[in-house]
Each structure stands twice: as structure tokens, then as C-alpha cells.
Amino acid sequence: MNIQALLSEKVSQALIAAGAPADCEPQVRQSAKVQFGDYQANGVMAVAKKLGMPPATAR
């Protein structure tokens, strides 16, 4: 398993633990801007909004 797949699995598990549907698939990819880290997980804020969570708690 590569690091991107591992991160995707972990983010998915965290989203499910927070109440997201079991079929949620976070989009983990290499970060476009290196100053923000090596990888980014897109869609987390959108899932938080659907769950009625404040966006700041989804970070």
C-alpha cells in the first residue's frame, strides 16, 4: 500500500467515525502547493457541512 492510499483510508475512517456515510470517498492527492504540505484531502469541508458541523471542526 502506498502513502496516498493509506492516507485516503485513514481520512475515510475519520469521516465515517464523525458520522459520514460509509461510502464516502475523500479525494486525497498530492498538494498543489508544497508550502501547505505533501498531501491534501479534498471534500472534508463539504462532508462537514452536510453533517451540520462547523467548518473549523473539520480540519
Secondary structure, 3 states (H helix, E strand, C coil): CCHHHHHHHHHHHHHHHCCCCCCCCCEEEECCCHHHCCEEEECHHHHHHHCCCCHHHHC
